[in-house]
Amino acid sequence: MAKKVKSRMISVRLLSMAMTGFFYTFTRPRTSRPMSMLKYDPVVRKKVLFLEQKRRFK
Amino acid sequence: MAAVNMKYVELAKQLHPRLQRFLAKYPPDQILPTSTRTNTIKDGAKPNPFLPHKHPITGKWHDPEYSLRRQAELVKLAREEGVEELLPFTSKGTEERIRHRVEHGLKVRGTGVGQKVKGHLHERMLAARMEKRREAMLGMPKLVREWRKTGKSKWTKYPR
């Protein structure tokens, strides 16, 4: 049986570095580098650094 | 002396009939001359009609003469008339109730003296979580500076 094809795009979770547990979800190509950006965290009401969480599955 | 006594008798007659009957049946030591003490059992010990007591001969336990409901009613009447200290000890008495409330608190567990309300797990962890968040926010400018300096493409420190 043929191996299941991996999708080209993956959805990733960008976790707030303010340790609030708040996160954004984005889709990016599987082959690109992990995402990171400055974005608003509504819990601390400030722009903070968001970093991509390591993917649990696989 | 007789006149003073008559005054007290008149005052006593103004009490609620239920209180009068109770005090006649169980006269407190304060208003009783030592020579005429009644209903004594052994060694001058008097059974408290508000408490269960052990029969001195048969050794059986007898229920209180007055139910908790009637005790509470008597205490309420006595409190209104200002003669609560003439009643024997009862768990319905004002002082005892206050003492119990202070020691054991409300029905909510942990509200007494030296006790703590347990609370839900998220409530117990709240302080620790806020502390962690505060630390993270204090370190945020430094982290952002570092991240800007390194650049998106070379950044390797990703959270678990």
Backbone of each chain as ProteinMPNN parsed JSONL, in Angstrom:
{"seq_chain_A": "MAKKVKSRMISVRLLSMAMTGFFYTFTRPRTSRPMSMLKYDPVVRKKVLFLEQKRRFK", "coords_chain_A": {"N_chain_A": [[0.832, -1.204, 0.0], [0.412, 2.212, -0.729], [2.33, 4.86, 0.759], [0.991, 7.23, 3.065], [0.369, 10.505, 1.961], [2.113, 13.374, 3.051], [0.77, 16.497, 4.054], [1.371, 19.646, 2.436], [1.134, 22.068, 3.705], [1.177, 23.086, 7.114], [-0.534, 23.503, 10.241], [0.374, 25.668, 12.82], [1.191, 26.444, 16.219], [1.505, 29.444, 17.879], [3.012, 30.477, 20.717], [2.484, 32.579, 23.517], [5.13, 34.4, 24.977], [4.813, 35.529, 27.388], [3.959, 33.809, 29.218], [1.257, 33.332, 29.59], [-0.303, 31.472, 28.498], [-1.738, 32.058, 26.318], [-2.354, 31.829, 22.794], [-1.715, 32.038, 19.25], [-2.896, 30.676, 16.144], [-1.45, 29.604, 13.163], [-1.004, 28.909, 9.638], [1.62, 27.385, 7.888], [4.08, 26.688, 5.326], [5.325, 23.36, 5.36], [8.04, 23.082, 5.019], [9.256, 25.449, 5.622], [10.99, 27.757, 7.872], [10.562, 27.713, 11.499], [7.963, 29.762, 12.953], [7.996, 33.101, 14.291], [6.976, 35.967, 16.033], [6.201, 39.406, 16.933], [3.42, 40.093, 18.791], [0.061, 40.918, 19.845], [-0.845, 40.281, 23.189], [-3.739, 39.583, 24.761], [-4.114, 39.022, 27.433], [-2.092, 40.094, 29.073], [-2.262, 42.524, 27.949], [-0.452, 43.679, 26.098], [2.079, 44.051, 23.541], [3.825, 41.204, 22.869], [6.474, 38.754, 22.562], [5.874, 36.082, 20.418], [6.369, 32.661, 20.014], [6.897, 29.778, 17.997], [5.388, 26.746, 18.951], [6.805, 23.59, 19.737], [5.954, 20.838, 17.716], [3.778, 18.314, 18.782], [2.899, 15.852, 17.8], [4.203, 13.15, 15.791]], "CA_chain_A": [[0.0, 0.0, 0.0], [1.204, 3.445, -0.854], [2.441, 5.626, 1.992], [0.097, 8.393, 3.084], [1.103, 11.706, 1.57], [2.066, 14.453, 4.041], [0.289, 17.729, 3.445], [2.436, 20.619, 2.241], [0.956, 23.112, 4.716], [0.841, 22.609, 8.456], [-0.97, 24.561, 11.153], [1.286, 25.731, 13.965], [0.69, 27.22, 17.364], [2.475, 30.421, 18.374], [2.727, 30.6, 22.134], [2.934, 33.838, 24.112], [6.268, 34.256, 25.89], [4.463, 36.125, 28.68], [3.537, 32.683, 30.059], [-0.164, 33.42, 29.907], [-1.008, 30.351, 27.875], [-2.445, 32.541, 25.127], [-1.644, 31.449, 21.573], [-2.326, 32.213, 17.929], [-2.657, 29.542, 15.254], [-1.202, 29.992, 11.771], [-0.558, 27.827, 8.763], [2.851, 27.726, 7.156], [4.584, 25.523, 4.603], [6.035, 22.433, 6.228], [9.497, 23.159, 4.842], [9.808, 26.742, 6.028], [11.51, 27.809, 9.24], [9.517, 27.969, 12.505], [7.52, 31.157, 12.979], [8.085, 33.885, 15.526], [6.57, 37.352, 15.741], [5.689, 40.234, 18.02], [1.982, 40.193, 18.611], [-0.658, 41.376, 21.037], [-1.375, 39.284, 24.129], [-4.828, 40.275, 25.467], [-4.124, 38.759, 28.881], [-1.255, 41.131, 29.694], [-2.585, 43.745, 27.194], [0.789, 44.246, 25.564], [2.699, 43.291, 22.461], [4.918, 40.377, 23.386], [7.029, 37.823, 21.584], [5.224, 34.781, 20.262], [7.252, 31.694, 19.358], [6.188, 28.564, 17.602], [5.518, 25.629, 19.87], [7.224, 22.336, 19.09], [4.795, 20.008, 17.418], [3.787, 17.122, 19.643], [2.726, 14.611, 17.019], [5.302, 12.69, 14.936]], "C_chain_A": [[0.866, 1.252, 0.0], [1.198, 4.202, 0.464], [1.552, 6.863, 1.906], [0.907, 9.656, 2.818], [0.967, 12.767, 2.662], [1.6, 15.722, 3.35], [1.425, 18.755, 3.39], [2.371, 21.691, 3.321], [0.663, 22.458, 6.078], [0.328, 23.794, 9.279], [-0.081, 24.507, 12.389], [0.707, 26.661, 15.02], [1.797, 28.143, 17.848], [2.101, 30.809, 19.808], [3.277, 31.914, 22.667], [4.078, 33.58, 25.082], [6.022, 34.95, 27.221], [3.929, 35.061, 29.631], [2.063, 32.789, 30.489], [-0.947, 32.245, 29.352], [-1.784, 30.772, 26.641], [-1.65, 32.166, 23.878], [-2.434, 31.864, 20.339], [-2.026, 30.967, 17.114], [-2.497, 30.059, 13.83], [-0.922, 28.743, 10.954], [0.688, 28.295, 8.037], [3.269, 26.489, 6.369], [5.419, 24.652, 5.522], [7.538, 22.671, 6.199], [10.087, 24.476, 5.336], [10.298, 26.681, 7.471], [10.368, 28.051, 10.23], [9.202, 29.45, 12.601], [7.795, 31.792, 14.333], [7.692, 35.304, 15.173], [6.17, 38.073, 17.012], [4.202, 40.412, 17.776], [1.32, 40.494, 19.945], [-1.111, 40.192, 21.892], [-2.464, 39.958, 24.961], [-4.813, 40.054, 26.968], [-3.282, 39.804, 29.601], [-1.444, 42.477, 29.002], [-1.325, 44.446, 26.704], [1.212, 43.435, 24.36], [3.852, 42.509, 23.042], [5.375, 39.433, 22.28], [6.244, 36.516, 21.59], [6.167, 33.868, 19.503], [6.469, 30.432, 19.056], [6.475, 27.436, 18.589], [5.998, 24.407, 19.092], [6.003, 21.467, 18.863], [4.894, 18.694, 18.168], [3.782, 15.837, 18.819], [3.936, 14.386, 16.12], [6.684, 12.962, 15.522]], "O_chain_A": [[1.909, 1.317, 0.651], [0.208, 4.197, 1.196], [1.379, 7.459, 0.842], [1.987, 9.848, 3.376], [-0.134, 13.037, 3.143], [1.978, 15.997, 2.211], [2.336, 18.721, 4.218], [3.4, 22.17, 3.799], [-0.003, 21.427, 6.165], [0.709, 24.94, 9.04], [0.182, 23.434, 12.934], [-0.131, 27.521, 14.751], [2.891, 27.692, 18.186], [1.043, 31.379, 20.07], [4.387, 32.321, 22.322], [4.016, 32.666, 25.904], [6.897, 34.97, 28.087], [3.492, 35.383, 30.736], [1.687, 32.391, 31.592], [-2.113, 32.046, 29.693], [-2.417, 29.942, 25.988], [-0.419, 32.183, 23.895], [-3.654, 32.02, 20.383], [-1.032, 30.282, 17.354], [-3.308, 30.853, 13.352], [-0.643, 27.672, 11.492], [0.793, 29.451, 7.628], [2.866, 25.373, 6.698], [6.144, 25.164, 6.375], [8.228, 22.492, 7.203], [11.306, 24.596, 5.454], [10.064, 25.71, 8.19], [9.312, 28.547, 9.837], [10.065, 30.294, 12.361], [7.824, 31.125, 15.367], [8.051, 35.792, 14.101], [5.846, 37.455, 18.026], [3.778, 40.827, 16.697], [1.916, 40.351, 21.012], [-1.685, 39.228, 21.385], [-2.156, 40.818, 25.785], [-5.435, 40.816, 27.708], [-3.703, 40.343, 30.625], [-0.852, 43.471, 29.421], [-1.161, 45.654, 26.877], [0.779, 42.299, 24.167], [4.759, 43.085, 23.643], [4.755, 39.328, 21.222], [5.99, 35.929, 22.642], [6.708, 34.251, 18.466], [5.522, 30.071, 19.755], [7.612, 27.202, 18.999], [5.638, 24.218, 17.931], [5.125, 21.375, 19.72], [5.94, 18.046, 18.19], [4.524, 14.89, 19.08], [4.613, 15.34, 15.736], [7.694, 12.625, 14.905]]}, "seq_chain_B": "MAAVNMKYVELAKQLHPRLQRFLAKYPPDQILPTSTRTNTIKDGAKPNPFLPHKHPITGKWHDPEYSLRRQAELVKLAREEGVEELLPFTSKGTEERIRHRVEHGLKVRGTGVGQKVKGHLHERMLAARMEKRREAMLGMPKLVREWRKTGKSKWTKYPR", "coords_chain_B": {"N_chain_B": [[-35.475, 43.942, 103.888], [-37.392, 42.038, 103.266], [-38.973, 43.563, 101.682], [-37.313, 44.035, 99.511], [-37.063, 41.472, 98.535], [-39.715, 41.037, 97.778], [-39.88, 42.772, 95.685], [-38.248, 41.556, 93.791], [-39.716, 39.249, 93.414], [-41.994, 40.294, 92.218], [-40.839, 41.236, 89.881], [-40.045, 38.814, 88.777], [-42.47, 37.719, 88.211], [-43.207, 39.046, 86.002], [-41.947, 37.806, 83.961], [-41.926, 35.682, 81.011], [-44.494, 33.19, 80.91], [-43.582, 30.586, 80.271], [-40.883, 30.686, 80.859], [-41.062, 31.246, 83.557], [-42.187, 28.864, 84.509], [-40.169, 27.088, 83.857], [-38.019, 28.059, 85.426], [-39.078, 27.71, 87.93], [-39.179, 24.985, 88.052], [-36.549, 24.176, 87.62], [-34.711, 25.675, 89.514], [-32.113, 28.061, 89.395], [-28.8, 28.051, 90.866], [-28.006, 30.574, 91.606], [-30.211, 31.986, 92.537], [-31.078, 30.548, 94.626], [-31.312, 29.678, 98.012], [-28.698, 28.077, 99.866], [-29.528, 26.119, 101.643], [-31.926, 25.056, 100.782], [-31.695, 23.573, 98.473], [-32.925, 21.71, 95.81], [-33.704, 18.736, 93.935], [-31.183, 17.396, 93.896], [-28.717, 15.001, 93.102], [-26.246, 12.678, 93.51], [-23.571, 13.716, 95.647], [-24.303, 16.334, 95.6], [-24.422, 17.014, 92.966], [-26.111, 18.308, 90.182], [-28.392, 17.246, 87.76], [-28.227, 18.477, 84.475], [-30.936, 19.776, 82.824], [-30.788, 20.238, 80.165], [-28.949, 18.641, 79.039], [-27.953, 15.315, 78.038], [-27.945, 12.679, 80.466], [-26.282, 10.347, 82.65], [-27.765, 7.745, 84.356], [-27.361, 7.391, 87.829], [-27.625, 4.928, 89.138], [-28.676, 2.821, 87.477], [-27.007, 3.214, 85.357], [-27.736, 3.849, 82.824], [-28.162, 5.878, 79.931], [-29.918, 8.905, 79.816], [-32.157, 10.859, 77.88], [-31.964, 14.439, 77.273], [-34.103, 16.592, 79.248], [-35.296, 18.581, 77.887], [-35.902, 19.212, 74.505], [-33.697, 20.099, 71.764], [-34.908, 22.02, 70.242], [-36.775, 23.147, 72.05], [-35.022, 24.034, 73.963], [-33.726, 26.031, 72.548], [-35.825, 27.772, 72.162], [-36.413, 28.526, 74.803], [-34.002, 29.793, 75.484], [-34.095, 31.912, 73.757], [-36.341, 33.323, 74.689], [-35.423, 33.924, 77.28], [-33.247, 35.502, 76.684], [-34.464, 37.728, 75.58], [-35.736, 38.695, 77.832], [-33.599, 39.23, 79.358], [-32.448, 37.449, 81.187], [-30.67, 35.42, 80.723], [-28.477, 34.241, 81.95], [-29.482, 32.813, 84.043], [-30.287, 30.385, 83.137], [-29.419, 26.894, 82.806], [-26.31, 25.41, 81.499], [-26.273, 25.296, 77.96], [-26.121, 24.161, 74.59], [-27.34, 25.9, 72.952], [-27.086, 28.38, 73.942], [-26.19, 31.887, 73.944], [-23.465, 32.643, 74.339], [-22.168, 30.196, 74.017], [-22.828, 29.625, 71.42], [-21.522, 31.674, 70.052], [-18.904, 31.092, 70.72], [-18.637, 28.619, 69.453], [-18.981, 29.405, 66.811], [-16.746, 31.008, 66.436], [-14.696, 29.167, 66.792], [-15.225, 27.067, 64.986], [-16.145, 28.296, 62.731], [-18.073, 29.112, 59.761], [-20.557, 27.072, 58.04], [-19.155, 26.498, 55.845], [-16.252, 24.791, 55.146], [-13.236, 25.331, 56.89], [-13.342, 27.98, 57.744], [-12.92, 28.631, 60.342], [-10.998, 29.548, 63.332], [-7.575, 29.696, 62.652], [-7.826, 28.041, 60.462], [-7.932, 27.131, 56.971], [-9.531, 27.924, 53.921], [-9.87, 25.516, 51.468], [-10.299, 25.661, 48.644], [-10.524, 25.722, 44.977], [-8.36, 23.964, 42.689], [-7.31, 25.688, 40.72], [-7.557, 28.08, 42.033], [-5.824, 27.783, 44.156], [-3.449, 27.674, 42.794], [-3.184, 30.135, 41.759], [-1.546, 32.294, 42.717], [1.067, 31.393, 42.23], [0.992, 31.177, 39.483], [0.585, 33.811, 38.638], [2.926, 34.92, 39.545], [4.808, 33.678, 37.92], [4.076, 34.734, 35.482], [4.59, 37.405, 35.922], [7.372, 37.425, 36.226], [8.051, 36.599, 33.659], [7.158, 38.791, 32.158], [8.826, 40.749, 33.128], [11.228, 39.95, 32.085], [10.771, 40.332, 29.428], [11.482, 42.634, 27.694], [14.238, 42.237, 27.352], [14.312, 39.742, 26.143], [13.009, 40.292, 23.731], [14.767, 42.112, 22.61], [16.998, 40.51, 22.238], [15.927, 38.709, 20.451], [15.405, 40.333, 18.249], [18.011, 41.018, 17.614], [19.205, 38.582, 16.94], [17.62, 37.722, 14.826], [14.93, 36.527, 12.814], [15.375, 34.311, 11.176], [17.542, 32.963, 12.214], [16.925, 32.249, 14.733], [16.727, 29.948, 17.388], [15.704, 29.104, 19.779], [13.019, 27.657, 20.744], [9.855, 27.221, 22.356], [8.83, 24.38, 24.288]], "CA_chain_B": [[-35.084, 42.701, 103.195], [-38.604, 41.425, 102.697], [-39.446, 44.435, 100.605], [-36.444, 43.78, 98.36], [-37.456, 40.168, 97.98], [-41.004, 41.181, 97.102], [-39.621, 43.44, 94.403], [-37.73, 40.527, 92.877], [-40.826, 38.35, 93.069], [-42.819, 41.014, 91.242], [-40.1, 41.217, 88.61], [-40.071, 37.45, 88.24], [-43.816, 37.432, 87.706], [-43.356, 39.66, 84.683], [-41.301, 36.956, 82.947], [-42.81, 34.862, 80.194], [-44.928, 32.018, 81.698], [-42.751, 29.392, 80.03], [-39.651, 30.879, 81.632], [-41.419, 31.101, 84.979], [-42.348, 27.435, 84.809], [-38.849, 26.437, 83.811], [-37.195, 28.463, 86.573], [-39.65, 27.102, 89.123], [-38.859, 23.55, 88.05], [-35.09, 24.045, 87.732], [-34.208, 26.965, 89.995], [-30.651, 28.14, 89.325], [-28.129, 28.201, 92.166], [-27.828, 31.98, 91.959], [-31.369, 32.542, 93.248], [-31.563, 29.532, 95.576], [-30.512, 29.556, 99.241], [-27.981, 26.793, 99.878], [-30.169, 25.109, 102.501], [-33.139, 24.485, 100.193], [-31.456, 23.074, 97.114], [-33.689, 20.493, 95.517], [-33.334, 17.811, 92.852], [-29.771, 17.01, 93.875], [-28.482, 13.555, 93.194], [-25.096, 12.343, 94.349], [-22.539, 14.717, 95.914], [-24.795, 17.669, 95.276], [-24.406, 17.275, 91.521], [-27.466, 18.469, 89.668], [-28.417, 16.967, 86.322], [-28.605, 19.6, 83.626], [-32.064, 19.299, 82.007], [-30.508, 20.498, 78.758], [-27.93, 17.701, 78.563], [-28.213, 13.921, 78.388], [-27.182, 12.321, 81.677], [-26.195, 8.922, 82.963], [-28.434, 7.451, 85.62], [-26.297, 6.947, 88.735], [-27.805, 3.552, 89.61], [-28.782, 1.867, 86.373], [-25.929, 3.438, 84.398], [-28.278, 4.097, 81.487], [-28.171, 7.275, 79.517], [-31.253, 9.463, 79.618], [-32.176, 12.022, 77.002], [-32.251, 15.685, 77.994], [-35.533, 16.82, 79.506], [-35.785, 19.537, 76.894], [-35.324, 19.013, 73.176], [-32.884, 21.235, 71.311], [-35.816, 23.083, 69.791], [-37.334, 23.837, 73.216], [-33.9, 24.759, 74.578], [-33.497, 27.246, 71.776], [-36.945, 28.691, 72.435], [-36.233, 29.075, 76.157], [-32.877, 30.717, 75.462], [-34.544, 33.116, 73.063], [-37.192, 34.067, 75.623], [-34.604, 34.432, 78.384], [-32.399, 36.585, 76.179], [-35.309, 38.917, 75.439], [-36.028, 39.225, 79.171], [-32.334, 39.589, 80.008], [-32.126, 36.564, 82.319], [-30.121, 34.194, 80.142], [-27.494, 33.592, 82.835], [-30.16, 31.944, 85.016], [-30.503, 29.059, 82.542], [-28.219, 26.039, 82.851], [-25.518, 25.38, 80.267], [-26.895, 24.673, 76.803], [-25.409, 24.456, 73.345], [-28.084, 26.943, 72.241], [-26.845, 29.658, 74.601], [-25.534, 32.88, 73.083], [-22.01, 32.559, 74.464], [-21.701, 28.935, 73.449], [-22.969, 29.739, 69.962], [-20.45, 32.547, 69.552], [-17.649, 30.338, 70.857], [-18.618, 27.602, 68.398], [-18.814, 30.07, 65.534], [-15.359, 31.451, 66.335], [-13.78, 28.018, 66.678], [-15.464, 26.229, 63.809], [-16.491, 29.094, 61.563], [-19.359, 28.862, 59.113], [-20.692, 25.706, 57.54], [-18.082, 26.342, 54.861], [-15.122, 24.216, 55.851], [-11.998, 26.103, 56.852], [-13.517, 29.387, 58.071], [-12.682, 28.84, 61.773], [-9.709, 30.122, 63.714], [-6.419, 28.881, 62.275], [-8.13, 27.124, 59.359], [-7.878, 27.755, 55.656], [-10.433, 27.373, 52.912], [-9.011, 24.829, 50.514], [-10.448, 26.286, 47.327], [-10.254, 24.877, 43.819], [-6.936, 23.875, 42.323], [-6.887, 26.889, 39.988], [-7.451, 29.167, 43.006], [-4.606, 27.571, 44.947], [-2.279, 27.88, 41.942], [-3.248, 31.476, 41.169], [-0.391, 33.124, 43.092], [2.254, 30.89, 41.535], [0.865, 31.469, 38.052], [0.784, 35.248, 38.449], [4.346, 35.175, 39.774], [5.504, 33.229, 36.716], [3.753, 35.693, 34.424], [5.289, 38.65, 36.251], [8.782, 37.196, 35.896], [8.179, 36.562, 32.203], [6.992, 40.142, 31.63], [10.02, 41.512, 33.488], [12.301, 39.56, 31.173], [10.319, 40.44, 28.036], [12.267, 43.543, 26.837], [15.525, 41.617, 27.055], [14.066, 38.655, 25.191], [12.677, 40.888, 22.426], [16.011, 42.688, 22.088], [17.815, 39.372, 21.8], [15.271, 38.119, 19.28], [15.64, 41.256, 17.14], [19.42, 40.975, 17.258], [19.484, 37.294, 16.297], [16.904, 37.63, 13.561], [13.946, 35.449, 12.746], [15.813, 33.093, 10.463], [18.567, 32.227, 12.961], [16.429, 31.98, 16.099], [16.596, 28.49, 17.584], [15.128, 28.748, 21.093], [11.566, 27.582, 20.683], [9.336, 26.557, 23.56], [8.443, 22.97, 24.202]], "C_chain_B": [[-36.281, 42.08, 102.503], [-39.107, 42.244, 101.527], [-38.638, 44.197, 99.341], [-36.843, 42.472, 97.693], [-38.767, 40.272, 97.214], [-40.826, 41.837, 95.737], [-39.155, 42.425, 93.359], [-38.837, 39.584, 92.436], [-41.71, 39.005, 92.01], [-42.161, 41.003, 89.867], [-40.198, 39.852, 87.962], [-41.427, 37.135, 87.644], [-44.053, 38.067, 86.335], [-42.709, 38.815, 83.582], [-42.358, 36.186, 82.164], [-43.214, 33.611, 80.986], [-44.061, 30.779, 81.496], [-41.463, 29.472, 80.821], [-39.926, 30.702, 83.114], [-41.509, 29.637, 85.357], [-40.992, 26.742, 84.84], [-38.032, 26.761, 85.054], [-37.756, 27.911, 87.88], [-39.251, 25.64, 89.234], [-37.359, 23.338, 88.254], [-34.517, 25.362, 88.225], [-32.691, 26.997, 89.949], [-30.063, 28.427, 90.697], [-28.076, 29.655, 92.607], [-28.99, 32.493, 92.813], [-31.869, 31.595, 94.327], [-30.702, 29.571, 96.838], [-29.904, 28.166, 99.328], [-28.738, 25.721, 100.632], [-31.323, 24.413, 101.792], [-32.907, 23.968, 98.787], [-32.191, 21.758, 96.899], [-33.027, 19.754, 94.364], [-31.82, 17.559, 92.754], [-29.688, 15.493, 93.828], [-27.24, 13.328, 94.037], [-24.147, 13.533, 94.467], [-22.989, 16.123, 95.523], [-24.754, 17.999, 93.799], [-25.837, 17.317, 91.013], [-27.487, 18.112, 88.195], [-28.898, 18.195, 85.559], [-29.757, 19.145, 82.724], [-31.86, 19.515, 80.523], [-29.504, 19.513, 78.18], [-28.367, 16.273, 78.862], [-27.403, 13.56, 79.631], [-27.285, 10.829, 81.954], [-26.874, 8.706, 84.316], [-27.429, 6.859, 86.592], [-26.427, 5.479, 89.149], [-27.808, 2.565, 88.447], [-27.655, 2.023, 85.374], [-26.423, 3.669, 82.996], [-28.261, 5.59, 81.194], [-29.597, 7.73, 79.272], [-31.141, 10.695, 78.724], [-32.361, 13.292, 77.827], [-33.749, 15.876, 78.182], [-36.131, 17.709, 78.419], [-35.11, 19.254, 75.562], [-34.537, 20.252, 72.776], [-33.771, 22.393, 70.857], [-36.346, 23.865, 70.982], [-36.237, 24.606, 73.958], [-33.698, 26.1, 73.879], [-34.598, 28.26, 72.055], [-36.786, 29.345, 73.797], [-35.114, 30.114, 76.179], [-33.298, 32.034, 74.825], [-35.407, 33.978, 73.993], [-36.354, 34.717, 76.709], [-33.748, 35.605, 77.928], [-33.215, 37.876, 76.051], [-35.595, 39.547, 76.795], [-34.754, 39.591, 79.916], [-31.968, 38.703, 81.172], [-31.457, 35.289, 81.823], [-29.168, 33.485, 81.091], [-28.156, 32.715, 83.897], [-30.403, 30.553, 84.452], [-29.243, 28.216, 82.71], [-27.498, 26.032, 81.51], [-26.287, 24.685, 79.148], [-26.121, 25.06, 75.551], [-26.112, 25.534, 72.545], [-27.845, 28.313, 72.846], [-26.029, 30.593, 73.723], [-24.021, 32.725, 73.114], [-21.466, 31.316, 73.787], [-21.759, 28.995, 71.921], [-21.845, 30.581, 69.38], [-19.121, 31.804, 69.598], [-17.521, 29.307, 69.73], [-18.358, 28.236, 67.039], [-17.359, 30.504, 65.337], [-14.441, 30.253, 66.073], [-13.955, 27.28, 65.36], [-15.845, 27.009, 62.573], [-17.862, 28.746, 61.011], [-19.461, 27.405, 58.718], [-19.636, 25.422, 56.488], [-16.848, 25.866, 55.603], [-13.921, 25.153, 55.75], [-12.155, 27.565, 57.196], [-13.31, 29.667, 59.555], [-11.311, 29.43, 62.024], [-8.59, 29.171, 63.3], [-6.701, 27.88, 61.167], [-8.039, 27.889, 58.047], [-8.899, 27.101, 54.744], [-9.58, 26.754, 51.815], [-9.096, 25.472, 49.13], [-10.176, 25.303, 46.198], [-8.772, 24.922, 43.48], [-6.484, 25.163, 41.636], [-6.762, 28.082, 40.938], [-6.169, 29.034, 43.829], [-3.368, 27.903, 44.128], [-2.176, 29.316, 41.432], [-1.988, 32.29, 41.456], [0.847, 32.701, 42.312], [2.214, 31.271, 40.057], [1.128, 32.95, 37.787], [2.256, 35.604, 38.618], [5.151, 34.821, 38.527], [5.308, 34.243, 35.577], [4.505, 37.001, 34.651], [6.77, 38.544, 35.877], [8.989, 37.262, 34.38], [8.079, 37.956, 31.619], [8.197, 41.012, 31.979], [11.159, 41.208, 32.519], [11.984, 39.806, 29.712], [11.17, 41.412, 27.199], [13.599, 42.931, 26.413], [15.375, 40.533, 25.982], [13.813, 39.217, 23.789], [13.936, 41.462, 21.774], [16.887, 41.577, 21.489], [17.273, 38.797, 20.495], [15.497, 38.996, 18.046], [17.084, 41.142, 16.639], [19.743, 39.696, 16.47], [18.836, 37.218, 14.921], [16.037, 36.393, 13.522], [14.541, 34.15, 12.215], [16.814, 32.284, 11.28], [18.115, 31.834, 14.364], [16.21, 30.475, 16.285], [15.885, 28.122, 18.873], [13.604, 28.795, 21.026], [11.041, 26.833, 21.893], [8.885, 25.142, 23.27], [6.979, 22.873, 23.85]], "O_chain_B": [[-36.22, 41.658, 101.348], [-39.595, 41.715, 100.529], [-39.186, 44.16, 98.24], [-36.947, 42.376, 96.47], [-38.924, 39.682, 96.145], [-41.516, 41.51, 94.772], [-39.602, 42.433, 92.212], [-38.908, 39.171, 91.279], [-42.12, 38.368, 91.039], [-42.811, 40.794, 88.843], [-40.407, 39.737, 86.755], [-41.528, 36.374, 86.682], [-44.967, 37.684, 85.605], [-42.908, 39.086, 82.397], [-43.508, 36.055, 82.583], [-42.372, 33.024, 81.667], [-43.833, 30.013, 82.432], [-40.999, 28.48, 81.383], [-39.138, 30.093, 83.838], [-40.983, 29.213, 86.386], [-40.704, 25.929, 85.719], [-37.43, 25.878, 85.665], [-37.008, 27.67, 88.827], [-39.016, 25.117, 90.323], [-36.949, 22.429, 88.974], [-33.902, 26.096, 87.452], [-32.041, 26.062, 90.415], [-30.732, 28.971, 91.575], [-28.097, 29.956, 93.801], [-28.796, 33.325, 93.7], [-32.947, 31.798, 94.885], [-29.477, 29.504, 96.742], [-30.523, 27.187, 98.912], [-28.618, 24.539, 100.312], [-31.673, 23.291, 102.157], [-33.84, 23.929, 97.984], [-32.089, 20.827, 97.698], [-31.944, 20.11, 93.899], [-31.259, 17.517, 91.659], [-30.494, 14.795, 94.444], [-27.201, 13.759, 95.19], [-23.943, 14.269, 93.502], [-22.18, 16.98, 95.168], [-25.019, 19.136, 93.41], [-26.665, 16.477, 91.365], [-26.667, 18.63, 87.437], [-29.855, 18.859, 85.957], [-29.579, 18.217, 81.935], [-32.651, 19.043, 79.707], [-29.23, 19.533, 76.981], [-29.079, 16.039, 79.839], [-26.302, 14.074, 79.828], [-28.234, 10.156, 81.55], [-26.586, 9.402, 85.29], [-26.711, 5.924, 86.237], [-25.422, 4.849, 89.479], [-27.044, 1.6, 88.432], [-27.36, 1.095, 84.622], [-25.626, 3.687, 82.057], [-28.335, 6.431, 82.09], [-30.383, 7.046, 78.615], [-30.18, 11.46, 78.798], [-32.857, 13.236, 78.952], [-34.557, 15.391, 77.391], [-37.309, 17.6, 78.08], [-33.893, 19.076, 75.498], [-34.69, 21.318, 73.371], [-33.45, 23.566, 71.052], [-36.375, 25.096, 70.954], [-36.479, 25.68, 74.508], [-33.526, 27.141, 74.512], [-34.338, 29.458, 72.169], [-36.992, 30.549, 73.949], [-35.242, 31.169, 76.8], [-32.92, 33.116, 75.276], [-35.23, 35.194, 74.076], [-36.533, 35.892, 77.031], [-33.542, 36.569, 78.665], [-32.734, 38.965, 76.364], [-35.687, 40.769, 76.913], [-34.813, 40.193, 80.988], [-31.25, 39.141, 82.071], [-31.634, 34.216, 82.4], [-29.055, 32.26, 81.05], [-27.472, 31.953, 84.581], [-30.697, 29.628, 85.209], [-28.133, 28.748, 82.751], [-27.993, 26.568, 80.518], [-26.879, 23.625, 79.353], [-25.543, 26.143, 75.467], [-25.56, 26.039, 71.568], [-28.345, 29.311, 72.327], [-25.269, 30.147, 72.863], [-23.368, 32.68, 72.071], [-20.456, 31.357, 73.085], [-20.876, 28.492, 71.226], [-21.281, 30.242, 68.34], [-18.321, 31.865, 68.665], [-16.456, 29.141, 69.135], [-17.619, 27.692, 66.217], [-16.804, 30.393, 64.244], [-13.533, 30.319, 65.244], [-12.982, 26.914, 64.7], [-15.869, 26.454, 61.474], [-18.7, 28.165, 61.7], [-18.577, 26.602, 59.016], [-19.261, 24.272, 56.258], [-16.442, 26.48, 56.589], [-13.623, 25.696, 54.686], [-11.227, 28.344, 56.98], [-13.497, 30.799, 60.0], [-10.568, 29.764, 61.102], [-8.659, 27.972, 63.573], [-5.908, 26.965, 60.947], [-8.067, 29.12, 58.018], [-9.108, 25.889, 54.785], [-8.669, 27.398, 51.293], [-8.073, 25.786, 48.523], [-9.669, 24.203, 46.419], [-8.038, 25.803, 43.928], [-5.404, 25.676, 41.929], [-5.966, 28.99, 40.696], [-5.516, 30.026, 44.155], [-2.36, 28.353, 44.67], [-1.21, 29.676, 40.76], [-1.424, 32.905, 40.551], [1.584, 33.541, 41.796], [3.227, 31.631, 39.457], [1.813, 33.301, 36.826], [2.774, 36.478, 37.923], [6.052, 35.556, 38.124], [6.233, 34.559, 34.828], [4.993, 37.624, 33.709], [7.34, 39.461, 35.287], [9.935, 37.871, 33.882], [8.816, 38.293, 30.693], [8.554, 41.911, 31.218], [11.95, 42.086, 32.176], [12.811, 39.532, 28.841], [11.554, 41.056, 26.085], [14.033, 43.084, 25.271], [16.181, 40.422, 25.058], [14.324, 38.7, 22.796], [14.151, 41.326, 20.569], [17.431, 41.704, 20.391], [18.017, 38.452, 19.578], [15.746, 38.495, 16.949], [17.353, 41.164, 15.438], [20.459, 39.732, 15.47], [19.432, 36.711, 13.971], [16.357, 35.359, 14.109], [14.263, 33.059, 12.713], [16.941, 31.075, 11.087], [18.847, 31.164, 15.093], [15.591, 29.817, 15.448], [15.5, 26.968, 19.06], [12.989, 29.842, 21.227], [11.693, 25.92, 22.4], [8.6, 24.779, 22.128], [6.445, 21.771, 23.727]]}, "name": "protein", "num_of_chains": 2, "seq": "MAKKVKSRMISVRLLSMAMTGFFYTFTRPRTSRPMSMLKYDPVVRKKVLFLEQKRRFKMAAVNMKYVELAKQLHPRLQRFLAKYPPDQILPTSTRTNTIKDGAKPNPFLPHKHPITGKWHDPEYSLRRQAELVKLAREEGVEELLPFTSKGTEERIRHRVEHGLKVRGTGVGQKVKGHLHERMLAARMEKRREAMLGMPKLVREWRKTGKSKWTKYPR"}
